[in-house]
Amino acid sequence: MQPNGGIHTRNTINRMAEAMRSVGDGCTKEDLFLKGFTERQISIFGPRASELATVMAHAA
C-alpha cells in the first residue's frame, strides 16, 4: 500500500467511502471489516474515506 498516494490508495479510499455510504450514518470499524477492509486499511485510509463519503453524501 502507498498511504501517501498512488492509484491503489485512491481506489481503496473510494471503495471505503462507498462502503461507508452504503452502511450510512453510524458506520463502524466492524462494518468496514465485514465489507472486506483490513484494520490497517481502516486505520490509514479511514479518515480520508470518511471525509470523501461526507462530501459524496452532500453532493447527492
PyMOL commands that set and color helices and strands:
alter all, ss='L'
color gray80, all
select helices_A, chain A and resi 7-23+29-34+39-59
alter helices_A, ss='H'
color red, helices_A
deselect
rebuild
show_as cartoon
